[in-house]
Amino acid sequence: MLLDSASLYFRAFFGIPKTLTAPDGTAVNALRGILDFTSSLRTQYSPQHVVACWDDDWRPQWRVDLLDTYKTQRLDDDGGEADTTDGLLGPQVPLIADAFGLLGIPVVGAADYEADDVIGTLAELWDGPVDIVTGDRDLFQLVDDEHEIRVLYVAKGVSKHDVVDDAWLRAKYGIGASDYVDFAVMRGDPSDGLPGVAGIGDKTAAVLLDEFGDLDGILAAADDTSSSIKPRVRQSLLDSVDYIRAARQVVAVHRDVCRLPSFDLEADAKAFTEFGTTWGLGGVTERALKAVSS
């Protein structure tokens, strides 16, 4: 089970009251939430191992060099990551990493890469079924029925998560996982600074991929005035060639950025119990230890 850690702790922070604090007054809503999320999913799916995949670089320069709009909406006036959490999340992030370590869950990042790339790499390296836990649609590109790679998509909440396989993607979008990068490039994603191709939404993107196979085939058809592409869509595609070429590289998850971690770590129940007392985790402590031992 591969956790998209930032996706989960942001979801926990904004979904759980900020009034949950440690004895010293530190907010611990994200810490408590992500531990409960992990415990619940671990109990439900009984994975052999759990890995917390980490953003060592949430906005890698090489992606910005390809597409200068990449995640610009998340920047503050000084070019750093904007803080939308009133400073209450930042102090919890190292505590989350510490908690995972005490529970025997490896925390894995890669210099100059995002957690998505770590997830893509570990999913490819692991010899066996993989469940990816995320609220990020970009990771749908990793779904692979043949190799038993699924996404547990928590956009509607961990308790109401979707199990995303190829059939789910075809029912939802009319495409397979292998089409997802090209689909996402055309549709765009304002939250990641991907403008998309004007006039192309989910339905049009799916129709184009069904008819022409991939973006290379679609662009070739756009160059061919005898093709079935409508004039307005044709012009939008031709106007967006540079964006499309860059965005395909930006959206595609890298799969060669790290190694499998050691799975020799064991939970330190005594130390985690003390950690839980220090940070006021309450029943979360017992639930997390129970999930680890089950």
Residue pairs with C-beta under 8 A, 6 or more apart in sequence:
1 41
1 42
1 45
1 47
1 49
1 50
1 51
1 130
1 131
1 132
1 133
2 51
2 53
2 119
2 122
2 123
2 130
2 131
2 132
2 133
3 38
3 50
3 51
3 52
3 53
3 133
4 53
4 115
4 116
4 119
4 132
4 133
4 134
4 135
4 136
4 139
5 34
5 52
5 53
5 54
5 55
5 96
5 107
5 115
6 54
6 55
6 58
6 115
7 115
7 134
7 135
7 136
7 154
8 33
8 34
8 37
8 38
8 133
8 134
8 135
8 154
9 30
9 31
9 33
9 34
9 89
9 92
9 93
9 96
10 30
10 89
11 33
11 37
11 135
11 154
12 29
12 30
12 31
12 32
12 33
12 34
12 36
12 37
13 29
13 30
13 33
13 85
13 88
13 89
13 92
15 33
15 157
16 29
16 30
16 32
16 33
17 29
18 27
18 29
18 86
18 88
19 29
20 27
20 28
20 29
20 32
20 280
21 27
21 28
21 280
22 28
22 278
22 279
22 280
23 278
23 280
26 91
26 92
26 279
27 88
27 89
27 91
27 92
28 92
28 95
28 279
28 280
28 281
29 88
29 92
30 89
30 92
30 93
30 96
31 92
31 95
31 96
31 99
31 279
31 281
32 281
32 282
32 284
34 96
35 96
35 99
35 281
35 284
35 287
35 288
36 284
36 287
36 288
37 133
37 154
37 158
38 50
38 105
38 288
38 291
39 284
39 287
39 288
39 290
39 291
40 158
40 159
40 291
41 131
41 133
41 152
41 158
42 50
42 291
42 292
42 294
43 290
43 291
43 294
45 131
45 152
46 294
47 131
48 128
49 263
50 105
51 105
51 106
51 107
51 108
51 122
51 261
52 96
52 97
52 100
52 105
52 106
52 107
52 108
53 108
53 109
53 115
53 118
53 119
53 122
54 97
54 107
54 108
54 109
54 115
54 118
55 109
55 114
55 115
56 109
56 110
56 111
56 112
56 113
56 114
57 111
57 112
57 113
57 114
58 71
58 81
58 114
59 70
59 71
59 74
59 81
60 112
60 113
60 114
61 112
62 112
63 70
63 250
64 70
64 71
66 246
66 247
66 249
66 250
67 193
67 194
67 243
67 246
67 247
67 250
69 193
69 194
69 195
70 192
70 193
70 194
70 250
71 192
71 193
72 193
73 190
73 191
73 193
74 81
74 82
74 193
75 81
75 82
76 82
76 83
83 89
83 90
95 279
97 107
98 275
99 272
99 275
99 288
100 106
100 107
101 107
101 265
102 267
102 268
102 271
102 272
102 275
103 267
103 272
103 288
103 289
103 292
104 265
104 266
104 267
104 268
104 292
105 265
106 261
106 262
106 263
106 265
108 118
108 122
108 258
108 261
109 115
109 118
109 258
110 117
110 118
110 121
110 257
110 258
113 254
113 257
113 258
116 136
116 138
116 139
116 253
117 253
117 254
117 255
117 257
118 257
118 258
119 132
119 134
119 139
119 142
119 253
120 139
120 142
120 253
120 254
120 255
120 257
121 254
121 255
121 256
121 257
121 258
122 130
122 258
122 260
123 130
123 132
123 142
123 144
123 149
123 255
124 255
125 259
125 260
126 260
128 148
129 148
129 149
129 150
130 147
130 148
130 149
130 150
131 150
131 151
131 152
132 139
132 142
132 149
132 150
132 151
132 152
133 151
133 152
133 154
133 161
134 151
134 152
134 153
134 154
135 153
135 154
135 155
137 153
137 155
137 184
137 189
138 184
138 189
138 192
138 251
138 253
139 151
139 253
140 151
140 153
140 164
140 169
140 177
140 180
141 177
141 178
141 180
141 181
141 184
141 251
141 252
141 253
142 149
142 151
142 177
142 253
143 149
143 150
143 151
143 164
143 165
143 166
143 169
143 177
143 180
144 177
145 165
145 166
150 163
150 164
150 165
151 163
151 164
152 161
152 162
152 163
152 164
153 161
153 162
153 163
153 164
154 161
155 162
156 162
162 168
166 176
166 177
169 175
169 176
169 177
169 180
170 176
173 183
173 202
173 206
174 203
174 206
174 207
174 210
175 183
175 205
175 206
175 209
175 210
179 209
179 214
181 248
181 251
181 252
182 205
182 209
182 214
182 215
182 218
182 248
183 202
183 205
183 206
183 209
184 194
184 251
185 194
185 196
185 197
185 215
185 244
185 247
185 248
185 251
186 196
186 197
186 200
186 204
186 205
186 208
186 215
186 244
187 196
187 200
187 201
187 202
187 205
188 194
188 195
188 196
188 197
189 196
194 247
194 250
194 251
195 243
197 236
197 237
197 240
197 243
197 244
198 236
198 239
198 240
199 232
199 233
199 236
200 208
200 233
200 236
200 237
204 233
208 218
208 229
208 233
209 218
211 221
211 228
212 218
212 220
212 221
215 244
215 248
218 229
218 237
219 237
219 241
219 244
221 227
221 228
221 229
222 229
222 233
222 234
222 237
222 238
223 238
225 234
227 234
229 237
237 244
267 289
267 292
267 293
269 289
272 285
272 288
272 289
273 285
273 289
275 281
275 285
276 282
276 284
276 285
277 285
